[in-house]
Amino acid sequence: MCAKHGDDQVAQWLGISERHLRNVRSGTSLPSADKLWGLLAYDDSAHDEMDALYGYRTVPIDALCSTDPLTRDLIALANEVAQSEDPNSPGGVAVTDHELLDKDEHRMRRVYNTLGVWLERIGSMRRPRSVA
């Protein structure tokens, strides 16, 4: 983080002197937990180096990760579709352009791509094999 933002900036964010920051970096001093957590307000990747030491990463609570199962995306997408097709929604059972643009496009593409790969696999398994 210091390489990215500079010692003076990181020290300022932590509310400590650059000398104290050098002690933190050498391991002879530790800032309080609230100061460490406060770094996230300035840089989303502030904890990446520490997290990596323990095999973790910090992500927003509502983040969808590439390792999340397809089921989670399908359930979320089904819920979005059900809300858009509700007779009491703005377009009734027809999905309006506005409702469509409000959809989580990233999620829709993940589902689309995964199902597309599965359909290709199914298709290749069902194709007749040529006999030489």
N, CA, C and O atoms as a MOPAC input file, in Angstrom:
PM7 MOZYME 1SCF
protein

 N      0.82400 1    -1.18300 1     0.00000 1
 C      0.00000 1     0.00000 1     0.00000 1
 C      0.87300 1     1.25300 1     0.00000 1
 O      0.55000 1     2.24400 1    -0.65500 1
 N      1.96800 1     1.20100 1     0.73200 1
 C      2.87800 1     2.34400 1     0.76500 1
 C      3.50700 1     2.57800 1    -0.60300 1
 O      3.72300 1     3.72300 1    -1.00100 1
 N      3.80100 1     1.49900 1    -1.32100 1
 C      4.38200 1     1.64300 1    -2.65700 1
 C      3.38800 1     2.32300 1    -3.59500 1
 O      3.78100 1     3.07900 1    -4.48400 1
 N      2.12100 1     2.05600 1    -3.39700 1
 C      1.07800 1     2.60800 1    -4.26100 1
 C      0.77000 1     4.06800 1    -3.92400 1
 O      0.59900 1     4.89100 1    -4.82200 1
 N      0.69900 1     4.38900 1    -2.61800 1
 C      0.24700 1     5.71400 1    -2.18900 1
 C      1.34000 1     6.57500 1    -1.55800 1
 O      1.17800 1     7.79000 1    -1.43700 1
 N      2.43900 1     5.96200 1    -1.16000 1
 C      3.50700 1     6.70400 1    -0.49400 1
 C      3.37700 1     6.64700 1     1.01600 1
 O      2.27200 1     6.63500 1     1.56000 1
 N      4.52900 1     6.61200 1     1.69100 1
 C      4.53800 1     6.51600 1     3.15400 1
 C      3.79700 1     7.66900 1     3.81300 1
 O      3.04000 1     7.46500 1     4.76200 1
 N      4.01600 1     8.88800 1     3.30900 1
 C      3.39500 1    10.04600 1     3.94900 1
 C      1.87500 1     9.97700 1     3.89800 1
 O      1.20600 1    10.33200 1     4.86900 1
 N      1.31700 1     9.51900 1     2.76400 1
 C     -0.13500 1     9.43000 1     2.62800 1
 C     -0.70800 1     8.33800 1     3.52700 1
 O     -1.71300 1     8.55900 1     4.20300 1
 N     -0.08400 1     7.17400 1     3.53900 1
 C     -0.57300 1     6.06800 1     4.36900 1
 C     -0.48100 1     6.44000 1     5.84300 1
 O     -1.39700 1     6.15100 1     6.61300 1
 N      0.60700 1     7.07200 1     6.23700 1
 C      0.75400 1     7.51200 1     7.63500 1
 C     -0.35800 1     8.49000 1     7.99900 1
 O     -0.93100 1     8.41700 1     9.08600 1
 N     -0.65300 1     9.39600 1     7.08800 1
 C     -1.72400 1    10.36700 1     7.33600 1
 C     -3.06200 1     9.65400 1     7.50200 1
 O     -3.82400 1     9.96700 1     8.41700 1
 N     -3.35200 1     8.69400 1     6.61700 1
 C     -4.60200 1     7.94700 1     6.72300 1
 C     -4.68800 1     7.18600 1     8.04000 1
 O     -5.76500 1     7.08000 1     8.62700 1
 N     -3.56200 1     6.65700 1     8.50700 1
 C     -3.54700 1     5.92000 1     9.77300 1
 C     -3.55800 1     6.85100 1    10.98000 1
 O     -3.82900 1     6.42000 1    12.10000 1
 N     -3.26500 1     8.11900 1    10.75000 1
 C     -3.20500 1     9.07400 1    11.85700 1
 C     -1.95500 1     8.89100 1    12.69400 1
 O     -1.97400 1     9.11600 1    13.90400 1
 N     -0.86800 1     8.48200 1    12.05300 1
 C      0.40000 1     8.27200 1    12.75000 1
 C      1.51100 1     8.99900 1    11.98800 1
 O      1.31200 1     9.45200 1    10.86100 1
 N      2.67000 1     9.10100 1    12.61500 1
 C      3.80900 1     9.74200 1    11.95600 1
 C      4.46400 1     8.76200 1    10.98100 1
 O      4.24300 1     7.55300 1    11.05500 1
 N      5.26900 1     9.30100 1    10.07000 1
 C      6.00100 1     8.42500 1     9.15000 1
 C      6.97700 1     7.54100 1     9.92400 1
 O      7.22200 1     6.39700 1     9.54200 1
 N      7.52800 1     8.07100 1    11.00700 1
 C      8.43800 1     7.27100 1    11.84600 1
 C      7.68600 1     6.07800 1    12.43200 1
 O      8.17400 1     4.94800 1    12.41300 1
 N      6.48700 1     6.35100 1    12.95300 1
 C      5.66100 1     5.26600 1    13.50000 1
 C      5.33100 1     4.25700 1    12.39800 1
 O      5.32400 1     3.05000 1    12.63900 1
 N      5.05700 1     4.75800 1    11.18700 1
 C      4.76300 1     3.86600 1    10.06800 1
 C      5.95900 1     2.96300 1     9.76600 1
 O      5.78100 1     1.78200 1     9.46700 1
 N      7.16900 1     3.50500 1     9.84100 1
 C      8.36800 1     2.67200 1     9.63300 1
 C      8.42500 1     1.56600 1    10.68300 1
 O      8.80200 1     0.43500 1    10.37600 1
 N      8.05100 1     1.89000 1    11.92100 1
 C      8.01300 1     0.87600 1    12.98300 1
 C      6.94400 1    -0.17900 1    12.69300 1
 O      7.14200 1    -1.36600 1    12.95000 1
 N      5.82000 1     0.26700 1    12.16000 1
 C      4.75600 1    -0.67200 1    11.78700 1
 C      5.27100 1    -1.61200 1    10.70300 1
 O      5.08400 1    -2.82600 1    10.78100 1
 N      5.91000 1    -1.04800 1     9.70400 1
 C      6.41300 1    -1.85000 1     8.58500 1
 C      7.50500 1    -2.81800 1     9.02400 1
 O      7.64300 1    -3.89700 1     8.44800 1
 N      8.28100 1    -2.44300 1    10.03800 1
 C      9.35000 1    -3.33300 1    10.51500 1
 C      8.82500 1    -4.37700 1    11.49800 1
 O      9.53300 1    -5.32600 1    11.83600 1
 N      7.58100 1    -4.20300 1    11.95800 1
 C      6.99700 1    -5.16700 1    12.87800 1
 C      7.21400 1    -4.85000 1    14.33900 1
 O      6.85500 1    -5.65500 1    15.19900 1
 N      7.79300 1    -3.69400 1    14.64900 1
 C      8.03100 1    -3.34500 1    16.05500 1
 C      6.86600 1    -2.58200 1    16.66500 1
 O      6.88300 1    -2.28800 1    17.86000 1
 N      5.86600 1    -2.26100 1    15.87500 1
 C      4.70200 1    -1.53000 1    16.36300 1
 C      3.48700 1    -1.95200 1    15.54800 1
 O      3.61200 1    -2.38400 1    14.40200 1
 N      2.33600 1    -1.82400 1    16.14200 1
 C      1.08500 1    -2.13400 1    15.44300 1
 C      0.09500 1    -0.99700 1    15.63200 1
 O     -0.08500 1    -0.51900 1    16.75200 1
 N     -0.55400 1    -0.55200 1    14.55700 1
 C     -1.62900 1     0.42700 1    14.72800 1
 C     -2.86100 1    -0.28000 1    15.28700 1
 O     -2.96900 1    -1.50400 1    15.21000 1
 N     -3.77200 1     0.48100 1    15.84000 1
 C     -4.98700 1    -0.12400 1    16.38700 1
 C     -5.84800 1    -0.67500 1    15.25100 1
 O     -5.73500 1    -0.25200 1    14.10000 1
 N     -6.69700 1    -1.61400 1    15.59900 1
 C     -7.54100 1    -2.27700 1    14.59900 1
 C     -8.43500 1    -1.28600 1    13.86400 1
 O     -8.63400 1    -1.41100 1    12.65600 1
 N     -8.97900 1    -0.29400 1    14.58700 1
 C     -9.86200 1     0.66600 1    13.91800 1
 C     -9.11100 1     1.46900 1    12.86200 1
 O     -9.68700 1     1.83700 1    11.83800 1
 N     -7.83900 1     1.74000 1    13.10200 1
 C     -7.04600 1     2.47000 1    12.10400 1
 C     -6.77200 1     1.58900 1    10.88600 1
 O     -6.81500 1     2.06200 1     9.75000 1
 N     -6.49200 1     0.31100 1    11.12400 1
 C     -6.27600 1    -0.60200 1     9.99700 1
 C     -7.54500 1    -0.73800 1     9.15800 1
 O     -7.48900 1    -0.68200 1     7.93000 1
 N     -8.68100 1    -0.91600 1     9.81800 1
 C     -9.94000 1    -1.04100 1     9.08500 1
 C    -10.27900 1     0.25500 1     8.36700 1
 O    -10.86400 1     0.23400 1     7.28400 1
 N     -9.91500 1     1.38100 1     8.96600 1
 C    -10.18500 1     2.67900 1     8.35800 1
 C     -9.49900 1     2.88000 1     7.01800 1
 O     -9.94900 1     3.68900 1     6.20700 1
 N     -8.41900 1     2.15600 1     6.77600 1
 C     -7.71100 1     2.28000 1     5.49700 1
 C     -8.60400 1     1.92200 1     4.31000 1
 O     -8.40500 1     2.42900 1     3.20500 1
 N     -9.57800 1     1.05800 1     4.53500 1
 C    -10.47500 1     0.65200 1     3.44600 1
 C    -11.28800 1     1.82800 1     2.90100 1
 O    -11.74900 1     1.79000 1     1.76100 1
 N    -11.46200 1     2.86600 1     3.71200 1
 C    -12.18200 1     4.05000 1     3.23700 1
 C    -11.39400 1     4.77600 1     2.15200 1
 O    -11.96600 1     5.50300 1     1.34100 1
 N    -10.08300 1     4.57400 1     2.14300 1
 C     -9.21600 1     5.25800 1     1.18200 1
 C     -8.80200 1     4.36900 1     0.01500 1
 O     -8.52800 1     4.86100 1    -1.07900 1
 N     -8.75700 1     3.07100 1     0.24900 1
 C     -8.29900 1     2.14800 1    -0.79300 1
 C     -8.92400 1     0.77900 1    -0.54600 1
 O     -8.65500 1     0.14300 1     0.47300 1
 N     -9.75900 1     0.32900 1    -1.48200 1
 C    -10.44000 1    -0.96700 1    -1.34300 1
 C     -9.47200 1    -2.13800 1    -1.21500 1
 O     -9.83200 1    -3.18300 1    -0.67300 1
 N     -8.26800 1    -1.97300 1    -1.70000 1
 C     -7.29200 1    -3.06600 1    -1.65800 1
 C     -6.34300 1    -2.96100 1    -0.46700 1
 O     -5.31400 1    -3.63600 1    -0.43400 1
 N     -6.68000 1    -2.11900 1     0.51300 1
 C     -5.78000 1    -1.85400 1     1.63900 1
 C     -5.37600 1    -3.10900 1     2.40900 1
 O     -4.26600 1    -3.17500 1     2.93900 1
 N     -6.24000 1    -4.08300 1     2.47700 1
 C     -5.94800 1    -5.28500 1     3.27300 1
 C     -5.45300 1    -6.45500 1     2.44100 1
 O     -5.19500 1    -7.52900 1     2.98500 1
 N     -5.31600 1    -6.27200 1     1.14000 1
 C     -4.96400 1    -7.38600 1     0.25700 1
 C     -3.70000 1    -8.12300 1     0.68000 1
 O     -3.67800 1    -9.35400 1     0.69800 1
 N     -2.65200 1    -7.38600 1     1.02000 1
 C     -1.39300 1    -8.04700 1     1.39900 1
 C     -1.55300 1    -8.85700 1     2.68000 1
 O     -1.07000 1    -9.98500 1     2.77200 1
 N     -2.23500 1    -8.27400 1     3.67400 1
 C     -2.44900 1    -8.99700 1     4.93800 1
 C     -3.34500 1   -10.20700 1     4.71900 1
 O     -3.06300 1   -11.29900 1     5.21200 1
 N     -4.42400 1   -10.00400 1     3.97800 1
 C     -5.35300 1   -11.10200 1     3.71300 1
 C     -4.65600 1   -12.26100 1     3.01700 1
 O     -4.86500 1   -13.42300 1     3.36200 1
 N     -3.82800 1   -11.93500 1     2.03700 1
 C     -3.14700 1   -12.97100 1     1.24900 1
 C     -2.23800 1   -13.83500 1     2.11600 1
 O     -2.05600 1   -15.02000 1     1.83400 1
 N     -1.67200 1   -13.26000 1     3.15700 1
 C     -0.80800 1   -14.04100 1     4.05400 1
 C     -1.56300 1   -15.20100 1     4.69500 1
 O     -0.96800 1   -16.21900 1     5.04800 1
 N     -2.87400 1   -15.04000 1     4.84100 1
 C     -3.69800 1   -16.06100 1     5.49200 1
 C     -4.63300 1   -16.76600 1     4.50800 1
 O     -5.50500 1   -17.53500 1     4.91500 1
 N     -4.44800 1   -16.50200 1     3.21900 1
 C     -5.26900 1   -17.16500 1     2.21200 1
 C     -6.67300 1   -16.61100 1     2.09900 1
 O     -7.59100 1   -17.32600 1     1.69800 1
 N     -6.85200 1   -15.35500 1     2.44600 1
 C     -8.16800 1   -14.72400 1     2.37800 1
 C     -8.12900 1   -13.50700 1     1.47800 1
 O     -7.06900 1   -13.08600 1     1.01600 1
 N     -9.31500 1   -12.94400 1     1.23500 1
 C     -9.42100 1   -11.67000 1     0.54800 1
 C    -10.64100 1   -10.94700 1     1.08700 1
 O    -11.59700 1   -11.58100 1     1.53300 1
 N    -10.61300 1    -9.63900 1     1.04700 1
 C    -11.72400 1    -8.82500 1     1.50600 1
 C    -12.52100 1    -8.37900 1     0.28900 1
 O    -11.97100 1    -7.78400 1    -0.63800 1
 N    -13.79900 1    -8.66300 1     0.29500 1
 C    -14.67600 1    -8.23900 1    -0.79700 1
 C    -15.93800 1    -7.63700 1    -0.18200 1
 O    -16.25700 1    -7.92900 1     0.97000 1
 N    -16.65600 1    -6.80500 1    -0.92800 1
 C    -17.91700 1    -6.26700 1    -0.41600 1
 C    -18.87500 1    -7.40300 1    -0.05200 1
 O    -18.84600 1    -8.46700 1    -0.67100 1
 N    -19.70000 1    -7.17800 1     0.92900 1
 C    -20.58600 1    -8.23100 1     1.44200 1
 C    -21.53400 1    -8.75600 1     0.36300 1
 O    -21.92200 1    -9.92400 1     0.39900 1
 N    -21.90900 1    -7.90600 1    -0.59500 1
 C    -22.83300 1    -8.35000 1    -1.63800 1
 C    -22.11800 1    -8.78000 1    -2.91600 1
 O    -22.75100 1    -8.94700 1    -3.95800 1
 N    -20.81000 1    -8.95900 1    -2.83700 1
 C    -20.03600 1    -9.34900 1    -4.02200 1
 C    -20.38900 1   -10.76300 1    -4.45900 1
 O    -20.59500 1   -11.65200 1    -3.63300 1
 N    -20.45300 1   -10.94900 1    -5.75000 1
 C    -20.62300 1   -12.28000 1    -6.31400 1
 C    -19.27600 1   -12.69000 1    -6.87600 1
 O    -18.69900 1   -11.98200 1    -7.70200 1
 N    -18.78500 1   -13.80900 1    -6.44000 1
 C    -17.44900 1   -14.24300 1    -6.83200 1
 C    -17.52800 1   -15.32600 1    -7.90500 1
 O    -18.52600 1   -16.03600 1    -8.02100 1
 N    -16.47000 1   -15.43400 1    -8.67600 1
 C    -16.44600 1   -16.43500 1    -9.74200 1
 C    -16.48800 1   -17.85200 1    -9.18400 1
 O    -16.78600 1   -18.79800 1    -9.91300 1
 N    -16.19200 1   -18.00100 1    -7.89600 1
 C    -16.23300 1   -19.32800 1    -7.28500 1
 C    -17.60300 1   -19.64700 1    -6.69400 1
 O    -17.83400 1   -20.76100 1    -6.22100 1
 N    -18.51100 1   -18.67200 1    -6.72000 1
 C    -19.85800 1   -18.93800 1    -6.22000 1
 C    -20.55400 1   -19.90400 1    -7.16900 1
 O    -20.36600 1   -19.82000 1    -8.38300 1
 N    -21.35500 1   -20.81800 1    -6.63400 1
 C    -22.02700 1   -21.78000 1    -7.50900 1
 C    -23.07400 1   -21.10500 1    -8.39000 1
 O    -23.60500 1   -20.04900 1    -8.04700 1
 N    -23.35800 1   -21.72800 1    -9.51900 1
 C    -24.35700 1   -21.21900 1   -10.45900 1
 C    -25.72100 1   -21.08100 1    -9.78100 1
 O    -26.50200 1   -20.19500 1   -10.12800 1
 N    -26.00300 1   -21.94300 1    -8.83200 1
 C    -27.29900 1   -21.93000 1    -8.14800 1
 C    -27.61600 1   -20.55300 1    -7.58800 1
 O    -28.74600 1   -20.07700 1    -7.70000 1
 N    -26.62400 1   -19.91500 1    -6.98800 1
 C    -26.84800 1   -18.59600 1    -6.38200 1
 C    -27.27100 1   -17.58400 1    -7.44800 1
 O    -28.20500 1   -16.80800 1    -7.24100 1
 N    -26.58300 1   -17.59800 1    -8.58100 1
 C    -26.93500 1   -16.68200 1    -9.66500 1
 C    -28.31600 1   -16.99100 1   -10.22600 1
 O    -29.09100 1   -16.07800 1   -10.51000 1
 N    -28.62500 1   -18.27000 1   -10.38500 1
 C    -29.92900 1   -18.65200 1   -10.93100 1
 C    -31.06600 1   -18.21400 1   -10.01500 1
 O    -32.09100 1   -17.72000 1   -10.48500 1
 N    -30.88800 1   -18.39500 1    -8.71800 1
 C    -31.92800 1   -17.99900 1    -7.76300 1
 C    -32.12800 1   -16.49100 1    -7.79500 1
 O    -33.26100 1   -16.01000 1    -7.82400 1
 N    -31.02400 1   -15.74300 1    -7.79000 1
 C    -31.11800 1   -14.28400 1    -7.82900 1
 C    -31.76700 1   -13.82100 1    -9.12700 1
 O    -32.60000 1   -12.91500 1    -9.12400 1
 N    -31.38500 1   -14.44100 1   -10.22400 1
 C    -31.94500 1   -14.08000 1   -11.52300 1
 C    -33.43200 1   -14.43500 1   -11.59600 1
 O    -34.22900 1   -13.66100 1   -12.12700 1
 N    -33.80200 1   -15.58900 1   -11.07100 1
 C    -35.21400 1   -15.98900 1   -11.05100 1
 C    -36.03900 1   -14.99000 1   -10.24300 1
 O    -37.16600 1   -14.66700 1   -10.62100 1
 N    -35.48900 1   -14.50500 1    -9.14300 1
 C    -36.17800 1   -13.51100 1    -8.32700 1
 C    -36.36700 1   -12.20700 1    -9.10800 1
 O    -37.44500 1   -11.61300 1    -9.07900 1
 N    -35.31900 1   -11.76700 1    -9.80500 1
 C    -35.42400 1   -10.54500 1   -10.61300 1
 C    -36.49000 1   -10.69500 1   -11.69600 1
 O    -37.29100 1    -9.78700 1   -11.91700 1
 N    -36.49600 1   -11.84200 1   -12.36800 1
 C    -37.46600 1   -12.08400 1   -13.43600 1
 C    -38.88200 1   -12.11100 1   -12.85900 1
 O    -39.80200 1   -11.53700 1   -13.44100 1
 N    -39.05500 1   -12.77000 1   -11.72900 1
 C    -40.38100 1   -12.84700 1   -11.10300 1
 C    -40.90100 1   -11.45400 1   -10.75100 1
 O    -42.08500 1   -11.17000 1   -10.93000 1
 N    -40.03000 1   -10.59500 1   -10.25700 1
 C    -40.45000 1    -9.22800 1    -9.92400 1
 C    -40.84900 1    -8.45300 1   -11.18000 1
 O    -41.82800 1    -7.70600 1   -11.17200 1
 N    -40.08200 1    -8.63700 1   -12.25900 1
 C    -40.37200 1    -7.91700 1   -13.50800 1
 C    -41.64000 1    -8.42600 1   -14.18100 1
 O    -42.34500 1    -7.65500 1   -14.83000 1
 N    -41.93700 1    -9.70700 1   -14.03500 1
 C    -43.11000 1   -10.29700 1   -14.67800 1
 C    -44.35700 1   -10.27400 1   -13.79000 1
 O    -45.41800 1   -10.75900 1   -14.18400 1
 N    -44.22000 1    -9.71800 1   -12.61600 1
 C    -45.36600 1    -9.61000 1   -11.71900 1
 C    -46.42800 1    -8.72300 1   -12.37500 1
 O    -46.09600 1    -7.66500 1   -12.91000 1
 N    -47.68600 1    -9.13500 1   -12.34200 1
 C    -48.74200 1    -8.31700 1   -12.95400 1
 C    -48.79600 1    -6.88700 1   -12.40100 1
 O    -49.27300 1    -5.98000 1   -13.08200 1
 N    -48.31400 1    -6.68500 1   -11.18600 1
 C    -48.33600 1    -5.35300 1   -10.58200 1
 C    -47.06700 1    -4.54800 1   -10.85600 1
 O    -46.93700 1    -3.42600 1   -10.36800 1
 N    -46.13200 1    -5.09900 1   -11.62600 1
 C    -44.90800 1    -4.36500 1   -11.96800 1
 C    -45.24200 1    -3.32400 1   -13.04300 1
 O    -46.31600 1    -3.39300 1   -13.64100 1
 N    -44.35100 1    -2.36700 1   -13.30000 1
 C    -44.65600 1    -1.29800 1   -14.26800 1
 C    -45.14600 1    -1.78000 1   -15.63300 1
 O    -46.02400 1    -1.15000 1   -16.22300 1
 N    -44.60000 1    -2.88000 1   -16.14300 1
 C    -45.02700 1    -3.37000 1   -17.45700 1
 C    -45.99400 1    -4.53100 1   -17.38000 1
 O    -46.30800 1    -5.15000 1   -18.39600 1
 N    -46.46700 1    -4.82900 1   -16.18400 1
 C    -47.29200 1    -6.02000 1   -16.02000 1
 C    -46.42900 1    -7.24400 1   -16.25800 1
 O    -45.28000 1    -7.28700 1   -15.81700 1
 N    -46.96700 1    -8.23900 1   -16.95200 1
 C    -46.19700 1    -9.46500 1   -17.18500 1
 C    -45.12200 1    -9.27700 1   -18.24900 1
 O    -44.23200 1   -10.11900 1   -18.37600 1
 N    -45.18800 1    -8.18300 1   -19.02100 1
 C    -44.15500 1    -7.89000 1   -20.02600 1
 C    -43.04500 1    -7.06200 1   -19.36600 1
 O    -43.32600 1    -6.10400 1   -18.64600 1
 N    -41.81700 1    -7.42800 1   -19.60900 1
 C    -40.67300 1    -6.72100 1   -19.02300 1
 C    -40.40900 1    -5.45400 1   -19.83300 1
 O    -40.19700 1    -5.51600 1   -21.04400 1
 N    -40.42400 1    -4.30300 1   -19.15400 1
 C    -40.17200 1    -3.03000 1   -19.83500 1
 C    -38.67300 1    -2.83600 1   -20.06900 1
 O    -37.84400 1    -3.50500 1   -19.45200 1
 N    -38.34000 1    -1.90900 1   -20.97100 1
 C    -36.93000 1    -1.59800 1   -21.22200 1
 C    -36.25200 1    -1.11900 1   -19.94400 1
 O    -35.11200 1    -1.48900 1   -19.66200 1
 N    -36.95400 1    -0.29900 1   -19.17900 1
 C    -36.39000 1     0.21500 1   -17.93000 1
 C    -36.09700 1    -0.92600 1   -16.95500 1
 O    -35.03400 1    -0.96200 1   -16.33400 1
 N    -37.03500 1    -1.84800 1   -16.82500 1
 C    -36.82100 1    -3.00200 1   -15.94000 1
 C    -35.64900 1    -3.84600 1   -16.42700 1
 O    -34.85800 1    -4.34600 1   -15.62700 1
 N    -35.54500 1    -3.99700 1   -17.72800 1
 C    -34.46300 1    -4.78900 1   -18.30400 1
 C    -33.10900 1    -4.14700 1   -18.02200 1
 O    -32.15100 1    -4.83900 1   -17.67800 1
 N    -33.02900 1    -2.83000 1   -18.16800 1
 C    -31.76600 1    -2.13000 1   -17.91300 1
 C    -31.38500 1    -2.13700 1   -16.43800 1
 O    -30.21700 1    -1.94600 1   -16.09900 1
 N    -32.35800 1    -2.35500 1   -15.56100 1
 C    -32.07400 1    -2.44400 1   -14.12300 1
 C    -31.53100 1    -3.80900 1   -13.70800 1
 O    -31.06700 1    -3.97900 1   -12.58100 1
 N    -31.58900 1    -4.77400 1   -14.61300 1
 C    -31.11600 1    -6.12800 1   -14.29000 1
 C    -29.60600 1    -6.12600 1   -14.07300 1
 O    -28.89500 1    -5.25900 1   -14.58200 1
 N    -29.13300 1    -7.09400 1   -13.32400 1
 C    -27.69900 1    -7.28000 1   -13.09600 1
 C    -27.11700 1    -7.96600 1   -14.33100 1
 O    -27.12800 1    -9.19300 1   -14.43600 1
 N    -26.61300 1    -7.16600 1   -15.25700 1
 C    -26.13400 1    -7.69800 1   -16.53300 1
 C    -24.98100 1    -8.67400 1   -16.34400 1
 O    -24.88900 1    -9.67900 1   -17.04900 1
 N    -24.10200 1    -8.37600 1   -15.39300 1
 C    -22.95900 1    -9.26400 1   -15.14000 1
 C    -23.45600 1   -10.65300 1   -14.72800 1
 O    -22.94600 1   -11.66700 1   -15.20600 1
 N    -24.44100 1   -10.69200 1   -13.85000 1
 C    -25.00700 1   -11.97200 1   -13.40700 1
 C    -25.66300 1   -12.69500 1   -14.58000 1
 O    -25.48100 1   -13.89900 1   -14.75900 1
 N    -26.42400 1   -11.95100 1   -15.37200 1
 C    -27.10900 1   -12.56300 1   -16.51500 1
 C    -26.10200 1   -13.17000 1   -17.48800 1
 O    -26.33200 1   -14.25600 1   -18.02100 1
 N    -24.99400 1   -12.48100 1   -17.72200 1
 C    -23.97700 1   -12.99800 1   -18.64400 1
 C    -23.28000 1   -14.23700 1   -18.08100 1
 O    -22.96100 1   -15.16300 1   -18.82600 1
 N    -23.04300 1   -14.25300 1   -16.76000 1
 C    -22.43900 1   -15.44900 1   -16.14300 1
 C    -23.34600 1   -16.65700 1   -16.33400 1
 O    -22.88300 1   -17.73300 1   -16.71100 1
 N    -24.64200 1   -16.47600 1   -16.07300 1
 C    -25.60000 1   -17.57300 1   -16.23700 1
 C    -25.65400 1   -17.98800 1   -17.70700 1
 O    -25.60500 1   -19.17700 1   -18.02200 1
 N    -25.75400 1   -17.01500 1   -18.59600 1
 C    -25.81700 1   -17.27300 1   -20.03600 1
 C    -24.58200 1   -18.04500 1   -20.50300 1
 O    -24.70000 1   -19.03900 1   -21.22100 1
 N    -23.40800 1   -17.58700 1   -20.09700 1
 C    -22.16700 1   -18.24900 1   -20.52500 1
 C    -22.06100 1   -19.66500 1   -19.97100 1
 O    -21.68500 1   -20.59000 1   -20.69200 1
 N    -22.39100 1   -19.83500 1   -18.70100 1
 C    -22.30500 1   -21.16700 1   -18.09400 1
 C    -23.28200 1   -22.12600 1   -18.75600 1
 O    -22.91700 1   -23.24900 1   -19.10400 1
 N    -24.52000 1   -21.68700 1   -18.92900 1
 C    -25.51000 1   -22.55900 1   -19.56300 1
 C    -25.14100 1   -22.83800 1   -21.01400 1
 O    -25.38000 1   -23.93700 1   -21.51300 1
 N    -24.55700 1   -21.84900 1   -21.69800 1
 C    -24.10100 1   -22.05900 1   -23.07500 1
 C    -23.03500 1   -23.12900 1   -23.16400 1
 O    -23.06500 1   -23.97500 1   -24.05800 1
 N    -22.08800 1   -23.09200 1   -22.23400 1
 C    -21.03500 1   -24.11900 1   -22.19800 1
 C    -21.65500 1   -25.48300 1   -21.93300 1
 O    -21.28700 1   -26.47100 1   -22.57000 1
 N    -22.59200 1   -25.54100 1   -20.99700 1
 C    -23.24400 1   -26.81600 1   -20.69100 1
 C    -23.99800 1   -27.34800 1   -21.91300 1
 O    -23.92700 1   -28.53900 1   -22.21900 1
 N    -24.71900 1   -26.46500 1   -22.61100 1
 C    -25.45900 1   -26.90000 1   -23.79900 1
 C    -24.51900 1   -27.41100 1   -24.88000 1
 O    -24.83500 1   -28.38800 1   -25.56000 1
 N    -23.37900 1   -26.77200 1   -25.04900 1
 C    -22.38500 1   -27.25100 1   -26.01600 1
 C    -21.87600 1   -28.63500 1   -25.62200 1
 O    -21.72000 1   -29.51000 1   -26.47400 1
 N    -21.61900 1   -28.82900 1   -24.33300 1
 C    -21.15400 1   -30.14300 1   -23.86100 1
 C    -22.20400 1   -31.21400 1   -24.12400 1
 O    -21.88900 1   -32.30900 1   -24.59000 1
 N    -23.46700 1   -30.87900 1   -23.81600 1
 C    -24.55500 1   -31.83300 1   -24.04900 1
 C    -24.65300 1   -32.15100 1   -25.53400 1
 O    -24.78500 1   -33.31100 1   -25.92500 1
 N    -24.58800 1   -31.10200 1   -26.36200 1
 C    -24.66700 1   -31.30000 1   -27.80600 1
 C    -23.55700 1   -32.18600 1   -28.32900 1
 O    -23.79500 1   -33.05500 1   -29.16800 1
 N    -22.34700 1   -31.97400 1   -27.84200 1
 C    -21.23000 1   -32.79800 1   -28.32200 1
 C    -21.35300 1   -34.23800 1   -27.83800 1
 O    -20.91800 1   -35.15500 1   -28.53500 1
 N    -21.93000 1   -34.45700 1   -26.67100 1
 C    -22.11200 1   -35.82600 1   -26.17800 1
 C    -23.20000 1   -36.55200 1   -26.96100 1
 O    -23.15300 1   -37.77400 1   -27.10100 1
 N    -24.17800 1   -35.80700 1   -27.47100 1
 C    -25.30000 1   -36.43300 1   -28.17300 1
 C    -25.06200 1   -36.56900 1   -29.67000 1
 O    -25.79400 1   -37.29500 1   -30.34200 1
 N    -24.07000 1   -35.89700 1   -30.19700 1
 C    -23.78000 1   -36.01300 1   -31.63400 1
 C    -23.36500 1   -37.43600 1   -31.95300 1
 O    -22.60700 1   -38.05700 1   -31.20800 1
 N    -23.86800 1   -37.94700 1   -33.06300 1
 C    -23.44300 1   -39.30000 1   -33.44000 1
 C    -21.94600 1   -39.29800 1   -33.76000 1
 O    -21.42300 1   -38.37800 1   -34.38900 1
 N    -21.30400 1   -40.32100 1   -33.32100 1
 C    -19.86900 1   -40.44900 1   -33.59700 1
 C    -19.69300 1   -41.05900 1   -34.98400 1
 O    -20.39900 1   -41.99200 1   -35.36900 1
 N    -18.74900 1   -40.51700 1   -35.70800 1
 C    -18.48800 1   -41.08200 1   -37.03600 1
 C    -17.62800 1   -42.32600 1   -36.88700 1
 O    -16.72000 1   -42.38200 1   -36.05800 1
 N    -17.92800 1   -43.30200 1   -37.69600 1
 C    -17.17900 1   -44.55900 1   -37.66700 1
 C    -16.25900 1   -44.56200 1   -38.87300 1
 O    -16.69800 1   -44.35100 1   -40.00400 1
 N    -14.99200 1   -44.80100 1   -38.62800 1
 C    -14.01700 1   -44.79100 1   -39.73000 1
 C    -13.87500 1   -46.14500 1   -40.35000 1
 O    -13.09800 1   -46.31600 1   -41.28900 1

